[in-house]
Amino acid sequence: DAGVIQSPRHEVTEMGQEVTLRCKPISGHNSLFWYRQTMMRGLELLIYFNNNVPIDDSGMPEDRFSAKMPNASFSTLKIQPSEPRDSAVYFCASSSPGQGFGELFFGEGSRLTVL
Amino acid sequence: QKEVEQNSGPLSVPEGAIASLNCTYSDRGSQSFFWYRQYSGKSPELIMFIYSNGDKEDGRFTAQLNKASQYVSLLIRDSQPSDSATYLCAVTNTGGFKTIFGAGTRLFVKA
């Protein structure tokens, strides 16, 4: 079975540009999580969805960040406008109904560099 | 106080030795505890989970949980160079809907 698929794997953009990161969870998984990882702050939970509904977005740093999950097989994380401090690796993860919320399957990540 | 705390390391052990990784958490209502392994440049991978006090063994890995002390540990027996990675402790919050990760401990196993 395919794992969690993220795109793009690498993104280099200039400050002020819009960035859209994409995620396809594992088929059958009904929970989806967006994390951000930096050396300084480690792995931070930004937002998670259960059955396509956003449950907790308290980790979203500010209004420049938004996330959507229009259906069970697709989610986006958008940053508009982007800033250099948004540079990080963004991971998408999913979990199945039969597993705990902590049993996460991670995608390979999207490495974002904002110049 | 951080929600999940780990010694950042690096922890260096010789091949064949036991590596001991530790983690403390602040939310007394936490019910689920996890260890993830992350190789450099890769994504985290779940290697162990534990829900009850005591020990849980899986191959060379043993997870230990003490809820009264709010302490979780991971023992790696017969450490191999391929075990060299960052080990992330993760805890779900009260209610179990949010998973919080520690900063990770870097482990080096010397051949």
Contacts between the chains, C-beta under 8 A, distances in Angstrom:
chain1	res1	chain2	res2	distance
A	33	B	99	7.5
A	35	B	101	7.8
A	42	B	101	6.3
A	42	B	102	7.2
A	42	B	103	4.2
A	42	B	104	6.6
A	43	B	44	7.1
A	43	B	88	6.7
A	43	B	101	4.2
A	43	B	104	7.9
A	45	B	98	6.3
A	45	B	99	6.8
A	45	B	100	6.9
A	45	B	101	7.9
A	48	B	97	7.6
A	48	B	98	7.1
A	50	B	97	7.8
A	55	B	97	6.4
A	56	B	97	6.8
A	56	B	98	6.1
A	91	B	43	6.0
A	91	B	44	7.5
A	100	B	32	5.0
A	100	B	49	7.2
A	100	B	51	7.8
A	100	B	92	6.7
A	100	B	96	6.6
A	101	B	32	7.4
A	101	B	92	5.5
A	101	B	96	5.5
A	101	B	97	5.7
A	101	B	98	7.2
A	101	B	99	5.8
A	102	B	32	4.8
A	102	B	33	7.6
A	102	B	34	4.7
A	102	B	49	6.7
A	102	B	90	5.7
A	102	B	91	7.5
A	102	B	92	4.7
A	102	B	96	7.8
A	102	B	99	4.4
A	103	B	34	7.1
A	103	B	46	6.0
A	103	B	49	6.2
A	104	B	44	7.6
A	104	B	46	6.6
A	104	B	99	6.6
A	105	B	46	7.6
A	106	B	43	4.0
A	106	B	44	5.2
A	106	B	45	7.3
A	107	B	43	6.4
A	108	B	42	7.5
A	108	B	43	5.5
A	109	B	43	5.4
